[in-house]
Each structure stands twice: as structure tokens, then as C-alpha cells.
Amino acid sequence: MLDAKWGIFGKYRDRPQGPVERVKHSVPILLALAVLIQPPAPAQTSSDPPASPAAQLVDKVFAAMDTKASPGCAVAAIKNGRILYARGYGMADLAHDIPIARGTVFNIGSESKQFTAASIVLLAQEGKLSLDDQVRKYLPELPDFGVPITIRQVVHHTSGLRDGFRLLELGGREYTEPASDADILAVMSRQKDLNFTPGSRFLYNTSGYVLLAEIVKRVSGQSLSEFTTARIFQPLGMKSTHFRDQPTEVVKNIAYGYRPFKNGFRLGGIYKGVGPTNLMTTVEDLALWDENFYHPRVGGLSMIEQMLERGKLSSGEPLGMAFGLFVDSYRGLTTVGFSGSDGGYRSNILRFPDRHFTAVCLCNLAAANPVALTQKLAEVYLDRDMAPRVKPEDTLPGGDAATVQLSEAQLRNKVGIYLHPDGIYTRRATLQNGKLRIDTVGETRAIGENHFRGVNAPADFQFEASRPGGPLRLIETRPGNPKPAVMVFEAAAEFTPSPGELTDCAGSYRSGELDAVYEMKIQENKLVLYRLKYEPDTLRPHTRDLFAGNIGKIRFQRDAKGRVVGFTVTTGTVLNLRFHKKDR
């Protein structure tokens, strides 16, 4: 007989395991038993009575959204394949006063990626492709960068490819302006360089899933929408779910996505392709998909095992990213999930496999935080099984140390610019109102003479000498999965360009990879960047030839005679994109 508290995981309850090990051991057991036990009926849609204690607690979590004056969220708590409680809060359509219900349809943004990844896995199961095939085998129009890029690397965001969405923005397309899969593929096909060697690091790349959707289309002969409907959604009975190929398509029971605007709201823009986003679904349908991870009716045990396989770097370092899913933990319990964002839509699905429980939150308000909301929803049902809450700063060096008082002299000797070895990323420390500030997090508090903690962000900063008599180093640590993220910066000479140096940088620059022209002009003794559809961007000098602006970091390039001949742009998911001066 199974242990009432631990269920099929009872035999492992005394084994010391971290989050990764728990998933590694518990998921195969769950899947193995799934074939021996008669699967329960598909997820039911019965709700707790409105007066039930759990329902009242959930309603309190979402009370601020329970209004006719604002967009909101649809939520569901799913346990053992059955919906315990589901409700809508707020309005699906402000123009026509239509409230959100449990059957309201939302675009779930990047939550869509797991279905694109599942499609790739299904094709691999059939032998129609291999996860270790090179992407160019199916998309020959992509450039040959001289190193192989595999489907698996695209799935795990380790491909090194530049993000096509950011490339389109850099080329002059506004974020709210619809972009198609063809637009993404075209701009990615014009690239001459990679962000990094494939497999060497993780960098989230939304456009990689555009490539995966196109591979599904070319291999199967069906669009991703057709393939997923036939192979996943119809077999599972997900009647309100499909990939929306066109933004003009009429979708019944849809919640429109909104952004806050002045004293009200306006519609949020969306991407018009499929793969990384644009899956239209409901909390009720997602309960059916959720149960497939426990009693797989689509893909079998092998698909679920593959979906939960975490990626790793070429160094062997494991990643939290699996197949459109992220393996993590929350308050001591293993979690599998992902979050989504597109236009005015926000979503999060948080699965606790050891407890056969999932919290779902789909929102049509860009200001919503469904990650925090699903955590609170899960706590209503699982709080007694969870470990005590741990604040992010408790996971940083020194834990939640007390603040100490430092003299102005002790603070001032840390002021300056710090440069990362890559020559692009910087941190600037300044002194304001007796507080040390780091440009990326704002105000810090001292927990030691050379040790600081972000006041409004979970970030740790330690200053130390690089070597006797050498420049000061700044070591930045942030919480991460599976381990904290650490970056080391070294103090560098600050740069105040002379009028002549600014003149050297002024001029027109072109990128063939974007088919775009940028103008650098001098205004009020400052260098200002002009580009299509964006406001003028005043660049701030950091170190020699390195400037920062709203666009990101710009480093000017010089020839053997010291003349400026171009620059590179580094911004988020696009690294070292080259522009050439038009008169050179």
C-alpha cells in the first residue's frame, strides 16, 4: 500500500536529495507506475464550493483583480488529475464588459514553447529527425558559421544564435509591430557571426523556437498549428487549444491582452507567428496536458522522459532548462514549469511532481506577476508540505547579514567604473546621499567594509584587490539555477572624450546583417545615436571607445592608424553586432 503522505515517492523520502536528484529519481518511478495503474479519467472541471476554506484563500490572493474595471487572470489548482478550484478574476474584454471565466482563452506566451518542443520530440520518436541533427539540415538558408548547431542546442538555448526578435528591433521594427516567422528567419539568415560558440553557454533565445516550428513544418508537411492539433490537442481532448497562425483570426471566448496606459488600459501588441508563443488555451485544457505528464496518452513514457531531460553545456555543466520547461524548486519541493509573456499576456504553470499538484495562472494584464501568484496559489494547498520561506538574499554570500555603517572615505574608494574581461559589460559604482549605488541595481547596503547587498534586488557585491598593488575587482553574485551566477569586473580608467574624439565617432554606420543605418551626431558635447523609429539616444562614455545607452553597449573599432572604422552593439540577446562606417 502506498504511503498516504508520500505516495509513490515513499521509498525515497529518507534519501538526502537536491531538486535535480528528486526529479531524476521520482519522475521515472511515477512514469513506470503509470503503465501499471489504470489512468484516472481526464481532468475534471468540478470546483470547490465558493464557501470552502481553500476557495476563500484563493479568492483573497486574487482579490485585487476581482473587479469589472480591470483585466485580470484565470486560475486553476489541479491535484491528482482533477481541478480542485478554478475561477476567473477581472475582465476578458473591457470594451464589451465580458468577464474572465474558467473557460476563457488566453495567449500563454512562452509557455507555448513546451508544445513546440513536444512536437520535435514526437518527430524524433518516429525517426523523422534526430535531436543531434544539425539545424542546417532542415534550414539550409541559415548561414554556415563553421561550427555545427544542433536541434538539441536550439531547444536548450545554447545554440549561440542571435535572437531574431531583438535583431528586428535593432533594425527599426518596434516591439508592438507584428513580425512573422518569415521575418525572423530572414534576419537570422543574414547574420555573419554567432553570440558564442554553440554549447559553451546558456542565453535565452526566443527565436530559436521559430526555427523549431519551421523544422516541424518541413519534416511533417504540416504547419505547427496543424501538427499539434492532430497529434496533441485532439487526442487529449483540449478542445479550446490551438496555435493561432494569424493575429487576425477570430478566437471565441478570447481574453484580449492589455497594458496599463495613463489612467486606464490599451491593447498590447503580439507577435504574429507561432512556435515561441501564440498558443491559445484555457486553464481547463491545460489540466488535461498536465495530466499527460503523469499518465501519458500522447507520446508515451519516452516523450515525457525526454521533455524533462535537462540540457547541459559542452563543459558538462547542467542547466535548469529542459524541453520548453524549467526544472527548479520552491520552498523545498521540486518544480517543473515555465512562464510566458507576449504583449499584454502573462502566464505561469507551476507543477509539483512529487505532490501531483499544479498551479496555473493565465493573465491578460501586462502588469500582472503570475509567477508570484502561482506560488501563492500553490501555498494554499501545499503549505504544510513546504519548507520555510527563504529570502533570495539568504542564498547569497554572507546570507541575510546585518547592515554596517561605513565612513564616506570607505565608500568613496570603491567609486568608479569596472570592466568585464569580455570588454563589453561594465558596472559603475557611485556615491549618492551617503549610499553606494551600483548602476544595475541602484542603492546598496553595506554588510562589511568591502561587501554590499542590493537594497531592491537580490544581488551581492564584493570588492577585493586583484593582486598586490593591482586594480580593485568587483565580484557580483546573483541567485541562479542550478548555482549562483557570478561575474568578475576589474576597475578601469574612466573616459571623458575630448571634442576631437567625439568628432572621430560621429558619422553614418551601416549593418548589412540588419540592412539598417545608424547616425552618430554630436549635440551639446555629447554623442547621440539616431536610429529608425526610436528616440535619440544619448550615449554615456564608460572606458575608452566604450559607450552605453538605451540600446545597450557600443564599442567603437579603430584601424591601424587609430581612425574609427565601425562599432559593435551588444544588447541582451545580441552580442557584438557589427556596424561599418560608411566613409571607410
C-alpha angles and dihedrals in degrees: 000000000000119000107259094225102036100030113188090351093065096107090058099047095100096044113101105236137162123222094272094050092047091057092043093054104029101047096057090049091050091048094047093052090047091072091050098047122066105250115244121246115281115284110295125224101220115133133210111260109266090249096054115120093239092049091050091052092049090049089054091053090055098033094114090060095045093101140105091225099069145039114255145160145291114220139188135186110206124193127176092346096309131101107242095185135356130173145153124236123193131000131319094193118023093186093059101028094243113160126219114259134182088262095051115126120233137181101241097200115206091003081081090072094078090062092050089049090048089054090054090049092050091053090048090052089056092051093244091123140359125232087229094054115118112257091230089064087075100022104041092166089073112097122261102241093185093253128078119256114197133205088242091057091051090050091051096042094243097112097107090226117142115249110260095208092058090045090056090051091050088050092057106273115130118231092243092051110101115251125190133215087253091056091052094047091047096053092043089052090058095058120117099189141035128232089238142335108297112262095015097102145359120252120162110245118184094184091061087077090056085061091048091051090052091050090053089052096049095044099042100032089231131099115251088253092054094043097050093044092053099038105033117010102044095044090052095044094244093156097168096048131095142128108261107225096187129038089217093061114118111238118191118230091010125167110219116225116242138191124203110256124181104304095344143018141283132196116273121229122243139201110255101214133074138238104064094039146348099087106149113208148133135240088249093055092045088058088062092050090046092055090053087072090062102033104019114208091163120054097355127234093312093060093051092048090051093047089055096047109116121223126241137199124248086258089062094251109146123234130210090228117100126167102323087320134093123222111212141126137249123201092341097313124109113247134194117192151101141220132229139210130178126151106312094347126101127176144169135186114193116187124190101197095185089058098035087233131130133185118205127191123177117182137184095200120090091209092059121108105211093171091064091039095054090049090054091045091052091049090059089064105025106031094114091054094049130092118243115284116271119205115227092243090058089068093055127088108287093018117226094342121177122257118260128201118243130189122247089251091055090052098041095057088066096053115113147072122303122199128207117227090249087071093233114070118072142175122208120204118199136173117234127167092344093307129110111233128196112204095230097052107018121219120027134192124221118241092170139002091273100018125088138175129204111252096209100022134050097248131127126207127192125182121207140156112266090214136333106304091359129122122287117264127215116209113197121195127185130177111268145164127277087001137357117283113241128191125180122208130184127214112259136187111271115237127225106179119221120229089259093052090051090050090054089057097046119099144070122311129188134201116202089192090062099026085228137130124215124195124213113201134176114234124169090347092305133108112244126191120216121194137161117289095355132102117254109281117216108212121220118213115234109167129346109311092354118111134171130210142150088288093059128250125346122193118189119222124216134198127229090279092054095252119143107249102167147322142235127232122214118185127155107296097009117073128191098348107182128233122182125211108248095224093052 
